[in-house]
Amino acid sequence: DILILSIAAMLGQLCILYTIKEFGALLFATIMTTRQFLSILLSCIVFMHMLSPMQWVGTVLVFGSLYYKSFAKAGSSKKIVDEEKEP
């Protein structure tokens, strides 16, 4: 049992390191935050856990700011690439 758990943990770490190396820390943070958001939604749906209005506001603020930062970075990266292509 401990061997299987250790192998699973090692593979998880390798996936994390690969994602950060290839795509950057911001995309990794976006992936992990999306996973947590889906976990919250599933908990609300499956186990009928209700969130208060203030909890929903906090959730929207966190995810909204993270996705805004991701899209802003992607937009600036595209602009830089477009400027390099023009003579």
FENFEN-V990936 format. One record per pair of residues at least 12 apart in sequence whose C-alpha atoms are under 10 Angstrom apart, sorted by the first residue. I is the first residue (numbers start at 1). GAP is how many residues later the second one is. D is the distance in whole Angstrom. If there is no record, write none. Layout:
i gap d
I GAP D
I GAP D
This chain:
i gap d
16 12 8
16 16 10
19 12 10
26 40 9
26 41 10
26 43 8
26 44 7
26 47 9
27 39 10
27 40 10
27 43 7
29 37 8
29 41 10
30 33 9
30 36 7
30 37 7
30 39 10
30 40 8
33 29 9
33 30 8
33 33 8
33 34 10
34 29 8
34 32 10
34 33 10
37 22 8
37 23 10
37 25 10
37 26 8
40 19 9
